[in-house]
């Protein structure tokens, strides 16, 4: 007795997609992992812009002036307007691009700050920062 399986006309053949998707993802992962990528950036022939690099040895510390109710304090010593101008002109001789930081105390009059800014301008200082304490 031989048995024959007869398909009914209503049965359709189904193609399962889940195993196919699994195989495709495994192949994709395999090719991504085994792909040898070249360093693209090292092969580019590009002229890169050169920034202004100042070596650490030539960097100058900023000059700090403290403006208080009593007057000006330069390098920890009280000075007059004339003394401040003389000290700044001596400091600027060594480096024209020196930054001056002016620190104002809470009780300092605004007129002293304006005088300090005028002294800096007269000595050719263009880089000035003002802070209040």
Backbone as ProteinMPNN parsed JSONL, in Angstrom:
{"seq_chain_A": "XXXXXXXXXXXXXXXXXXXXXXXXXXXXXXXXXXXXXXXXXXXXXXXXXXXXXXXXXXXXXXXXXXXXXXXXXXXXXXXXXXXXXXXXXXXXXXXXXXXXXXXXXXXXXXXXXXXXXXXXXXXXXXXXXXXXX", "coords_chain_A": {"N_chain_A": [[0.788, -1.155, 0.0], [0.702, 1.899, -0.977], [0.971, 5.159, -0.053], [-0.282, 8.169, -0.997], [0.256, 11.515, -0.841], [-1.954, 13.844, -1.339], [-2.251, 17.047, -2.377], [-4.338, 19.57, -1.439], [-6.167, 21.792, -3.374], [-6.589, 24.168, -2.184], [-4.572, 24.608, -0.387], [-1.83, 26.664, 0.14], [1.556, 27.347, -0.709], [3.772, 28.499, 1.649], [6.243, 30.886, 2.149], [8.624, 31.269, 4.488], [9.744, 34.196, 6.063], [11.253, 34.963, 8.253], [13.582, 33.266, 8.885], [15.113, 33.906, 6.626], [15.587, 36.643, 6.903], [17.117, 36.57, 9.235], [19.435, 35.258, 8.284], [20.322, 37.116, 6.394], [20.959, 39.311, 8.055], [23.025, 38.136, 9.552], [24.938, 37.722, 7.544], [25.38, 40.38, 6.814], [26.477, 41.451, 9.2], [28.793, 39.868, 9.309], [30.226, 40.761, 7.009], [30.589, 43.454, 7.633], [32.203, 43.312, 9.917], [34.498, 41.997, 8.949], [35.432, 43.678, 7.004], [38.045, 45.606, 5.76], [38.867, 48.729, 6.533], [40.122, 51.609, 5.006], [42.206, 54.295, 6.04], [40.794, 57.139, 5.465], [41.178, 59.857, 5.963], [43.943, 60.15, 6.154], [44.758, 59.953, 3.57], [43.87, 62.148, 2.227], [44.646, 64.989, 0.351], [45.107, 67.81, 1.509], [45.441, 71.219, 2.259], [45.932, 72.271, 5.386], [44.737, 74.829, 7.566], [46.976, 76.911, 9.325], [47.105, 77.665, 12.659], [47.692, 80.339, 14.982], [50.199, 79.541, 16.916], [51.492, 79.778, 20.049], [54.379, 79.155, 21.727], [54.75, 77.628, 24.968], [56.757, 78.692, 26.536], [56.988, 81.361, 25.761], [54.688, 82.597, 26.474], [53.036, 85.154, 28.221], [52.247, 86.168, 31.468], [49.213, 87.756, 32.463], [48.921, 91.247, 33.332], [47.968, 92.501, 36.442], [45.857, 94.874, 37.808], [44.614, 96.399, 40.648], [41.81, 98.188, 41.609], [40.905, 100.143, 44.182], [39.178, 101.754, 46.953], [41.121, 103.316, 48.069], [42.942, 103.752, 46.032], [45.174, 102.808, 43.372], [46.475, 99.5, 43.026], [49.322, 97.87, 42.218], [51.027, 95.029, 41.38], [50.897, 94.219, 44.049], [51.544, 96.508, 45.477], [50.719, 99.774, 46.564], [50.167, 102.37, 44.283], [50.558, 105.534, 42.589], [48.76, 107.427, 40.06], [50.673, 108.26, 38.205], [52.808, 106.533, 38.851], [51.593, 104.087, 38.205], [51.294, 104.409, 35.434], [53.999, 104.569, 34.65], [54.954, 102.026, 35.466], [53.346, 100.342, 33.859], [54.207, 101.116, 31.299], [56.847, 100.187, 31.376], [56.396, 97.425, 31.589], [55.114, 96.894, 29.186], [57.086, 97.24, 27.325], [58.408, 94.819, 27.095], [56.56, 93.016, 26.054], [54.216, 93.574, 23.673], [51.656, 92.572, 23.381], [50.466, 92.096, 25.817], [48.022, 91.253, 28.232], [45.886, 93.155, 30.265], [44.467, 92.98, 33.402], [41.936, 94.423, 35.157], [40.878, 94.759, 38.349], [38.174, 95.619, 40.251], [37.216, 96.782, 43.404], [34.324, 96.573, 45.569], [33.855, 98.995, 46.835], [35.186, 100.872, 45.362], [35.581, 103.959, 43.591], [33.972, 104.892, 40.535], [35.339, 106.663, 38.938], [38.059, 106.127, 39.317], [38.35, 103.705, 37.998], [37.879, 104.532, 35.369], [40.075, 106.226, 35.03], [42.152, 104.332, 35.215], [41.625, 102.831, 32.926], [42.091, 104.818, 30.998], [44.832, 105.243, 31.379], [45.817, 102.777, 30.567], [45.101, 102.854, 27.861], [46.621, 105.049, 26.973], [49.156, 103.956, 27.136], [49.136, 102.169, 25.106], [47.819, 99.717, 25.32], [45.722, 97.217, 24.289], [44.321, 94.989, 24.965], [42.213, 94.425, 27.402], [40.739, 93.458, 30.45], [38.0, 93.703, 32.647], [37.052, 93.263, 35.965], [34.85, 92.832, 38.726], [35.141, 92.751, 42.212]], "CA_chain_A": [[0.0, 0.0, 0.0], [1.409, 3.165, -1.075], [0.156, 6.295, 0.31], [0.043, 9.375, -1.73], [-0.274, 12.75, -0.261], [-2.52, 14.726, -2.341], [-2.466, 18.395, -1.872], [-5.601, 20.167, -1.8], [-6.003, 22.99, -4.19], [-6.716, 25.35, -1.353], [-3.347, 24.821, 0.381], [-0.829, 27.465, -0.545], [2.913, 27.196, -0.198], [4.192, 29.729, 2.321], [7.684, 31.081, 2.257], [8.874, 31.91, 5.761], [10.699, 35.292, 5.909], [12.069, 35.149, 9.454], [14.934, 32.699, 8.739], [15.846, 34.631, 5.588], [16.04, 37.907, 7.489], [18.21, 36.224, 10.138], [20.625, 34.962, 7.484], [20.783, 38.371, 5.798], [21.614, 40.075, 9.103], [24.291, 37.485, 9.879], [25.876, 38.044, 6.466], [25.703, 41.803, 6.925], [27.411, 41.597, 10.322], [30.061, 39.254, 8.913], [30.952, 41.617, 6.069], [30.977, 44.691, 8.324], [33.306, 43.012, 10.821], [35.701, 41.58, 8.216], [35.827, 44.7, 6.042], [39.222, 46.388, 6.146], [38.654, 50.097, 6.109], [41.321, 52.411, 4.858], [42.132, 55.583, 6.71], [40.508, 58.099, 4.406], [41.727, 61.165, 6.302], [45.382, 60.212, 5.914], [45.004, 59.994, 2.138], [43.413, 63.402, 1.664], [45.701, 65.953, 0.08], [44.458, 69.07, 1.83], [46.264, 72.168, 2.991], [45.223, 72.638, 6.607], [45.133, 76.174, 8.019], [47.857, 76.949, 10.486], [46.691, 78.627, 13.661], [48.789, 81.008, 15.657], [50.605, 78.769, 18.083], [52.505, 80.456, 20.852], [54.968, 78.178, 22.644], [54.474, 77.88, 26.375], [57.827, 79.494, 27.122], [56.859, 82.771, 25.416], [53.432, 83.151, 26.958], [53.248, 86.119, 29.286], [51.144, 86.273, 32.419], [48.573, 89.072, 32.392], [49.218, 92.238, 34.364], [46.773, 92.735, 37.247], [45.747, 96.153, 38.519], [43.458, 96.418, 41.538], [41.309, 99.529, 41.877], [40.164, 100.142, 45.446], [38.783, 103.098, 47.395], [42.347, 104.06, 48.382], [43.68, 104.048, 44.804], [45.585, 101.697, 42.519], [47.43, 98.535, 43.574], [50.013, 97.223, 41.099], [51.966, 94.028, 41.893], [50.82, 94.172, 45.502], [51.957, 97.763, 46.116], [49.901, 100.935, 46.218], [50.871, 103.295, 43.388], [49.787, 106.683, 42.115], [48.477, 107.349, 38.619], [51.963, 108.384, 37.511], [53.526, 105.277, 39.086], [50.927, 103.054, 37.417], [51.635, 104.634, 34.041], [55.407, 104.196, 34.473], [55.068, 100.562, 35.563], [52.748, 99.739, 32.668], [55.064, 101.356, 30.132], [57.98, 99.266, 31.491], [55.933, 96.069, 31.315], [54.726, 96.789, 27.782], [58.302, 97.176, 26.511], [58.787, 93.433, 26.893], [55.566, 92.315, 25.232], [53.158, 94.509, 23.268], [50.355, 91.904, 23.4], [50.137, 91.742, 27.192], [46.66, 91.525, 28.673], [45.786, 93.816, 31.572], [43.233, 92.663, 34.129], [41.627, 95.448, 36.149], [39.932, 94.254, 39.337], [37.593, 96.724, 41.022], [36.531, 96.389, 44.632], [32.949, 97.073, 45.64], [33.815, 100.374, 47.32], [36.029, 101.756, 44.538], [34.807, 104.902, 42.777], [33.992, 104.639, 39.091], [36.322, 107.553, 38.309], [39.368, 105.47, 39.322], [38.336, 102.722, 36.914], [38.022, 105.279, 34.114], [41.476, 106.671, 34.963], [42.979, 103.157, 34.917], [41.421, 102.521, 31.506], [42.785, 105.861, 30.235], [46.273, 104.982, 31.479], [46.087, 101.629, 29.692], [44.981, 103.307, 26.475], [47.776, 105.904, 26.678], [50.333, 103.107, 27.0], [48.982, 101.317, 23.926], [47.303, 98.392, 25.676], [44.424, 97.006, 23.639], [43.658, 93.83, 25.548], [41.907, 94.781, 28.788], [39.585, 92.78, 31.046], [37.588, 94.375, 33.879], [36.3, 92.407, 36.877], [34.508, 93.443, 40.021], [35.34, 91.798, 43.326]], "C_chain_A": [[0.852, 1.249, 0.0], [0.442, 4.283, -0.787], [0.593, 7.497, -0.476], [-0.588, 10.558, -1.015], [-0.779, 13.611, -1.394], [-2.747, 16.078, -1.695], [-3.815, 18.895, -2.328], [-5.314, 21.442, -2.558], [-6.049, 24.255, -3.342], [-5.45, 25.618, -0.526], [-2.349, 25.603, -0.46], [0.541, 27.209, 0.08], [3.329, 28.538, 0.398], [5.71, 29.748, 2.408], [7.934, 31.876, 3.541], [9.982, 32.95, 5.603], [11.64, 35.429, 7.104], [13.448, 34.508, 9.321], [15.77, 33.433, 7.67], [16.398, 35.959, 6.127], [17.197, 37.654, 8.451], [19.508, 35.975, 9.374], [21.193, 36.244, 6.87], [21.497, 39.22, 6.848], [22.953, 39.458, 9.508], [25.341, 37.761, 8.799], [26.311, 39.505, 6.532], [26.707, 42.046, 8.054], [28.767, 41.011, 9.976], [30.86, 40.179, 8.002], [31.38, 42.941, 6.721], [32.19, 44.436, 9.208], [34.589, 42.694, 10.057], [36.183, 42.612, 7.208], [37.018, 45.484, 6.566], [39.036, 47.788, 5.606], [39.983, 50.816, 6.03], [41.115, 53.736, 5.58], [41.998, 56.664, 5.648], [41.171, 59.435, 4.691], [43.221, 61.264, 6.033], [45.704, 60.295, 4.424], [44.538, 61.285, 1.485], [44.588, 64.351, 1.489], [45.111, 67.345, 0.248], [45.459, 69.945, 2.579], [45.451, 72.614, 4.211], [45.668, 74.022, 7.06], [45.984, 76.075, 9.272], [47.363, 78.029, 11.441], [47.921, 79.286, 14.269], [49.099, 80.25, 16.934], [51.718, 79.514, 18.789], [53.081, 79.42, 21.804], [54.764, 78.601, 24.096], [55.523, 78.804, 26.99], [57.633, 80.983, 26.872], [55.55, 83.391, 25.886], [53.7, 84.033, 28.174], [52.016, 86.142, 30.181], [50.512, 87.657, 32.301], [48.966, 89.955, 33.575], [47.914, 92.524, 35.112], [46.881, 94.067, 37.976], [44.481, 96.077, 39.375], [43.085, 97.869, 41.821], [40.46, 99.444, 43.142], [39.807, 101.579, 45.809], [40.01, 103.958, 47.691], [43.136, 104.447, 47.138], [44.013, 102.782, 44.039], [46.575, 100.806, 43.262], [48.003, 97.77, 42.383], [51.098, 96.321, 41.675], [52.052, 94.059, 43.418], [51.231, 95.447, 46.216], [51.037, 98.885, 45.653], [50.742, 101.896, 45.382], [49.945, 104.448, 43.032], [49.497, 106.489, 40.637], [49.773, 107.386, 37.814], [52.774, 107.093, 37.65], [52.923, 104.125, 38.288], [51.285, 103.186, 35.952], [53.078, 104.216, 33.761], [55.594, 102.678, 34.506], [54.487, 99.866, 34.338], [53.633, 99.934, 31.445], [56.298, 100.457, 30.176], [57.567, 97.838, 31.152], [55.629, 95.866, 29.833], [55.953, 96.729, 26.871], [58.669, 95.741, 26.169], [57.82, 92.674, 25.99], [54.41, 93.266, 24.95], [51.757, 93.905, 23.401], [49.926, 91.485, 24.799], [48.693, 92.129, 27.516], [46.701, 92.151, 30.06], [44.429, 93.473, 32.17], [43.052, 93.723, 35.201], [40.542, 94.896, 37.065], [39.464, 95.429, 40.191], [36.928, 96.17, 42.27], [35.159, 97.041, 44.667], [32.881, 98.537, 46.053], [34.664, 101.336, 46.481], [35.163, 102.702, 43.706], [34.997, 104.61, 41.283], [35.056, 105.495, 38.395], [37.712, 106.931, 38.292], [39.462, 104.397, 38.242], [38.549, 103.412, 35.572], [39.46, 105.769, 33.954], [42.411, 105.517, 34.616], [42.845, 102.766, 33.446], [42.119, 103.548, 30.613], [44.292, 105.636, 30.241], [46.652, 103.81, 30.57], [46.057, 102.048, 28.231], [46.175, 104.171, 26.077], [49.052, 105.087, 26.472], [50.215, 102.11, 25.854], [48.5, 99.911, 24.216], [45.901, 98.256, 25.082], [43.639, 95.851, 24.241], [43.46, 94.064, 27.042], [40.672, 93.997, 29.234], [39.283, 93.466, 32.374], [36.717, 93.425, 34.687], [35.935, 93.202, 38.113], [34.613, 92.356, 41.091], [34.218, 91.889, 44.324]], "O_chain_A": [[1.611, 1.536, 0.926], [-0.709, 4.313, -1.223], [1.789, 7.772, -0.575], [-1.765, 10.575, -0.655], [-0.032, 14.025, -2.281], [-3.348, 16.209, -0.629], [-4.302, 18.649, -3.432], [-4.279, 22.077, -2.353], [-5.578, 25.307, -3.775], [-5.268, 26.725, -0.019], [-2.063, 25.257, -1.606], [0.647, 26.891, 1.265], [3.248, 29.576, -0.258], [6.353, 28.741, 2.705], [7.501, 33.022, 3.661], [11.048, 32.637, 5.071], [12.735, 35.971, 6.955], [14.434, 35.178, 9.63], [16.987, 33.559, 7.807], [17.533, 36.337, 5.836], [18.153, 38.428, 8.486], [20.568, 36.442, 9.789], [22.41, 36.431, 6.834], [22.545, 39.796, 6.555], [23.91, 40.182, 9.779], [26.505, 38.006, 9.115], [27.483, 39.818, 6.326], [27.682, 42.774, 7.869], [29.794, 41.598, 10.316], [32.06, 40.359, 8.211], [32.432, 43.482, 6.381], [33.109, 45.253, 9.248], [35.67, 43.094, 10.49], [37.246, 42.435, 6.613], [36.996, 45.971, 7.696], [39.045, 48.016, 4.396], [40.854, 50.647, 6.883], [39.993, 54.226, 5.709], [42.978, 57.05, 5.012], [41.674, 60.084, 3.774], [43.721, 62.343, 5.717], [46.816, 60.673, 4.056], [44.789, 61.497, 0.299], [45.423, 64.493, 2.383], [44.676, 67.978, -0.714], [46.22, 69.467, 3.421], [44.411, 73.257, 4.073], [46.847, 74.359, 6.952], [45.733, 75.257, 10.157], [47.224, 79.188, 11.05], [49.047, 78.828, 14.079], [48.349, 80.312, 17.909], [52.75, 79.835, 18.199], [52.343, 78.857, 22.614], [54.625, 79.786, 24.4], [55.207, 79.608, 27.867], [58.068, 81.798, 27.686], [55.335, 84.59, 25.711], [54.498, 83.685, 29.045], [50.884, 86.135, 29.698], [51.221, 88.634, 32.06], [49.295, 89.472, 34.659], [46.878, 92.762, 34.491], [47.864, 94.344, 38.664], [43.408, 95.732, 38.88], [43.927, 98.675, 42.218], [39.434, 98.764, 43.173], [40.101, 102.508, 45.057], [39.954, 105.183, 47.581], [43.928, 105.388, 47.188], [43.254, 101.813, 44.046], [47.408, 101.29, 44.028], [47.275, 97.114, 41.638], [51.989, 96.793, 42.381], [53.132, 93.942, 43.998], [51.265, 95.473, 47.446], [50.631, 98.932, 44.491], [51.884, 102.199, 45.727], [48.724, 104.354, 43.155], [49.934, 105.509, 40.032], [49.943, 106.629, 36.858], [53.358, 106.616, 36.676], [53.649, 103.285, 37.758], [51.553, 102.184, 35.288], [53.351, 103.577, 32.744], [56.307, 102.116, 33.674], [55.071, 98.907, 33.834], [53.791, 99.015, 30.641], [56.761, 100.005, 29.128], [58.318, 97.119, 30.494], [55.863, 94.785, 29.291], [55.863, 96.216, 25.755], [59.182, 95.469, 25.084], [58.231, 91.785, 25.244], [53.714, 93.708, 25.865], [50.777, 94.641, 23.521], [49.09, 90.593, 24.94], [48.215, 93.194, 27.124], [47.466, 91.72, 30.922], [43.387, 93.649, 31.538], [43.919, 93.901, 36.056], [39.432, 94.602, 36.623], [40.276, 96.143, 40.78], [36.167, 95.205, 42.202], [34.871, 97.949, 43.888], [31.953, 99.247, 45.666], [34.835, 102.495, 46.858], [34.129, 102.295, 43.177], [36.051, 104.143, 40.849], [35.608, 105.087, 37.373], [38.478, 107.17, 37.359], [40.519, 104.2, 37.642], [39.312, 102.93, 34.735], [40.005, 105.729, 32.851], [43.344, 105.681, 33.83], [43.83, 102.412, 32.799], [42.679, 103.185, 29.579], [44.952, 105.819, 29.219], [47.678, 103.847, 29.89], [46.912, 101.63, 27.45], [46.687, 104.042, 24.964], [49.931, 105.493, 25.711], [51.112, 101.29, 25.655], [48.75, 99.0, 23.427], [45.018, 99.073, 25.34], [42.428, 95.75, 24.047], [44.387, 93.927, 27.84], [39.691, 93.885, 28.499], [40.196, 93.775, 33.138], [35.762, 92.849, 34.166], [36.639, 94.137, 38.494], [34.222, 91.207, 40.885], [34.218, 91.166, 45.32]]}, "name": "protein", "num_of_chains": 1, "seq": "XXXXXXXXXXXXXXXXXXXXXXXXXXXXXXXXXXXXXXXXXXXXXXXXXXXXXXXXXXXXXXXXXXXXXXXXXXXXXXXXXXXXXXXXXXXXXXXXXXXXXXXXXXXXXXXXXXXXXXXXXXXXXXXXXXXXX"}
